[in-house]
Amino acid sequence: MMCARCGRDIHKYNTCNYCKRQVCTYCVKSSRRVSKTIRLAICKDDWSKLQSRKAFKSATKE
């Protein structure tokens, strides 16, 4: 499988919750666990977009 952001060959991927791309661990800027079952991740491209970063930082249990 290939990383959608950098093109590396990856075996384990994270899905960005804001652009829905499958990215490698090097392309994930930040991730956190909102609850026991929900894990949010944001890629480096979406971190530079202010609206996505605000949504990531203010995410609460849903």
N, C-alpha and C positions, 0 to 999 in steps of 0.2 A: 504494500500500500504506500502511496505517496502523500506527503504533507501538502495540503492545499495552498499553503502560504509560501514555503521555501523550496518545496520540491524534493526534500530528503526522503529516502526510503525508511519507513517507520514500521514498527511492529505494534507499538502501543500508542494510541492517540487519545486526545481530548477533543471534545466538541465545544466550540465557542458558542455560548448561549445567545450571542447577539448577531453574528453573521452566519451561524450554522455550518461553518466549515470544520473539517477534521484536521486538526493541527498537531504537530509534535510538541514535546515538552519544552523545546527551546523557543517555540513561537508563542507559548502561553505567557502572558505578562503577569497575570494573577489568577488565583482560584481560591475559593473558600466554600465552606460548608454552611449552608443556610439552616438546614435542619439535618436530622439523621439520614434522610434519604435524598435530599436535594443538594447537589454540588454545582456551584456556578463557576464558570471559567470565562476569561476574556482574553482574546489574542492581542498581540502588539498593535495590529492595525486598528482595532476597535478602541484600544486604550487612547489613541490619539484623537478619536472623535469624542467631543465633549458630552454629547447626549448619551452615548453608550457608557461612558465612564460614570456619569451621574447615576444612571440606572443600576450599574453594578454596585456602586458604593451604597446606594440607598435601598438595595433589595432586602426585603424582610421575608418572614415566613408567609407562605401563601396557602 
